[in-house]
Amino acid sequence: MLDNKNVRIAARSCQISGVASAGNTACFLFMLLISQVVSAQTILQDVVKLNDGSIYRGLITERGADAIKIDTEGGNLFVIPNAEIESTYVARPKHFKTYQFHQKSSGYFSVTSLGVPIGTQQEDFFYYNTEKVVAGFTAQTVHGYRFLDRLLAGAGCGIEIVEDPMLQLFADARYELLKLQYTPYVVADAGYGINLRSDVSATWQTSEFGGGVMWGIGAGMRFNFIQAGAIVFDAQYRVSRRTEEVTYPETGAFVNQYTLRRIVLKLGLAF
């Protein structure tokens, strides 16, 4: 490979050869062009190696009888005595990645998120039926343990408000598909929802509200920060059940069971 030194030698040889003046000019311009190409493609730096094995890389700004001065890439200027120097030479600069993400292999994790459950609701009237889109609110926190880099398991609790406010207690399992800084994951929940709606009592009827089982499955993305923590976003299909027991003094009690199917979009912070 040609370097700047070889180009200068070749250009000098063109000038001292017995070719004509026009040929010398063409030879010199050709070598100058090569020199520019080589300079553009080959970026070199000065290297100072000390007797103890230490190495300084940068630009030598001054060579004195007793010491040399080298300006490093970090903006530091070092004055090194010649007695401590083993050798100086020119080399290509070394490039290092300033950061490479490494997921911890195991340990505690937590995820706190807010979300919006979206679904449809059927409205029945004696003269027509209709269906409308209904959105709610959910907030939850999950705490657990990370196993084998990618598998996470824990337990969580949350509040979901879709008509009735529900306290949900559930087990949570997650699996991250990659070990990279940004990774997709799958998540599954299963547990029980407690209905927090107050019972209604009147002279003509009483209504008692109960909960039921809930479960969900979904997928999302985890965006890890450089140091610690991550932003997580996922979409989950969730099914939850609840009951309403209505008692009439004349006819007795009737139990209505409701099953809510929702798409839940959540955004949260994980550690």
N, C-alpha and C positions, 0 to 999 in steps of 0.2 A: 504494500500500500504506500502511495506517495504521501510524504509529509512536507511541511513547509521547508525544512532544511534541504531535502532532496530536490524540491522545486527550485530553490535558489542556486544549487549546484548545477542543475541542468540549464538554467537560464544563463549562468556564467559561461558554461561550455559553448553555448550558442554564440556568445560574443567573441570568444577567443578562437573560434574555428575559422577556416578560410573561406567561408561562404560570403556571398555578396551582401551589401548593406541592406537591400530590400529583404533578403532572406533572413538576416539577423533581426530585422524589425518584426517580421512575421513570426519568427521563432520566439522572440521575447514576448509578444502579445499572446501567443499560444500558451506559453508557460505561465504568464500572468493570469490567464483565464483559469488554468488548472489550479493555480495557487488559491484563487478565490473560491473555487468549488471545494477544494480540500479544506480550506479554512471554515467554510460554511458547514461542512459535514463533520469535522473533527474539532471538538472543543476540548482543549487541554488545560491542565492546571499544574502549578509547581508543587512538588512534593519534597519535604525535608524530613529525612530519617535520622533520628538521634542514635547515639551509642547504646542507650538503654532500650531501644526498640520502639520508642514513641515516634509517631508520625504526625506531621502538620501538613495540611493541604490548603492551598490558596494561591496567592500571587506574591512572589518575591518582589518587594518594592525597592530594596536597597541591599547591596552586597558591600560590606566594609572589610577592612583588614582584620578586625577582631570579631565581627558578628554580622549576621544578616537579619533583615526585617521581612516578615511575611504577614500579609493581610489575609485572614481566613474568611470563609464564606459567611460566618456569623457576625462579621464586622469587627473582630478582634485583631489587634496588631501585636505580634510577638517579636521580641528581640532575642535571638538565639546566638550564644557565643559559638564561634567556629570550632573551639575545642570539643564541644558537645555533639557536633554534627558528624555523622558517619558518611552520609552522601546526600546529594540533591539530584533530582531528575524531574522529568516532565511525564505526566500520565493522564489518562482519561479520568474525569471525576467519577466518584462512586455515588450512586443514587440509592437512597433508602426511603422506603415508605414510612411516612410519619405516623401511620396508624394502621393496624390490622386487627379486625374484630375477632375476639375469641369468646365464645359463649361458655359460661361456667358449667362444669360438668354436673354439679348437684348443689342443693341448698334451698333455702327458703325463697318463696316467690309470693307476690301479691298482685292482684289486678283490681282496680277500682274503675267503674265505667258508668256512664249515663247513656240512655237509649230511648228509642221511640218504637213501641209496638204498633204495627199497622195491620189492620184486617177489615173485614166486612161484617156488617150487622144486619140481620133480617128484621124488618118491621112488618107486622101483620095487622091489617085492618079488615073490617068486615066487608069492605067493598074493593080493596086492592092490596097487593103485597109489593113491597119495595125493599131494596138493599142499598145500603150506603157504606162508604169507607169511614172507619173510625180509627183515630190515632190516640195513643195513651202516653204514659211516661213510665220509665223504669230506671232504677238506680240500684247497683249491686256491688258487693266487694267479695273477692275470692282470695283465700289464703291457703297455701299448701307447700308442697315440696317438689323440687325438680329432680327427676331420676334420669340417668344415662343421657345427659345433654338435652334430649328432645322431648321426653315424656314428663308431663307435669300433672300432678293429682292433688286435689285438695277439697275444701268445703267452702260454701259461701252462703250469704244471706242477702236478700234484696227486697225492695218495695216495687210492686207493679200496680199501676192504677189504670185499669180499663173498666170503667163503670164502678166496680167495687175496688177498694184498696186491698191488696193482698200482700201479706208477709210471706216470702218464699225462703225456705231452707232447703239446700240442695247439695249434692256432691258434684264435683266438677273434674273433668279430665280433658287434657289438651295434649296435642302432639304436633311439634314443629317439624316441618318437612325438610328444612335446610339448617345448616349451622352457620349461615351467613348473617351479616348485619341486618339485612331485610329478609324476612322469611314468611311464607304462608304457613298457616296452621289450621287444624281442625279441632273442634271443641264439642263436648257433649255434657249435658246437665240432666240430673234426675233428682226429684225430691218431692216436697209437699208444700202446698200453699195454704196459709191460714187466712181466712176472711176476716178483715178488720171492720167491716160494716156493722154498725149497731143494729141490734134487733128492734123490730117495730111491733108495738103492742097497742091494739085498739079494741073497742067493745065488740066490733063485728068480726075481727080477725087478728091473729098475731103472725109475724114473719120472723123466722130465725135463719140466719145466713151462715153457711159453713164452707169449708174449703175442700181441697182434693189434691190428687197427685198432679205433678207437672213434670214435663221433660222437654228437652230441646236438643237440637243438633245443628251445627253450622260450620262456617269456615271464615277465616279472616287473614289479616296481614299484621305482622309485628315489625315496627320500625325502631330498632335499638339505637339508643344514644351512644356517643363515643365512650363515655365513662361508665355510666350506670343508668338503668331505667329504659323505658321504651314507650312509644305510643302504639296502641293496639286499636284496630278497627275490625269488626266482624258483623256478619249477617247470619241470623239464626232463625230456624223454624221452630216455634215453641207451641206446645199444647198444654193447656192448664184447665182444670176442672173445678167447679164450685157447685154448691147446692143452695136451695132456698126451700125451707119447710114452712108451708102456710097452713094454719089451723083455723077452722071455722067452728064456732060453738055448736052449730046444728049438724054439720056433716062430717066433722073430724079433720084429720091432717092429710095434706098432700105434699109430696116432695118433688120439686122441680130440679132437674140436673142440667147443668150448662157445661158445654165444652167450648173453650175459646181456642181458636187456631190463629196464630199471629206470626208475621215476619217481624223480627226485632232487629233493628239497626243500632249498634252500640259503638261508642267511642270512649276510650279510657286510657289510663296511665298504669303501667306495669313496672314492677321492680323485682 
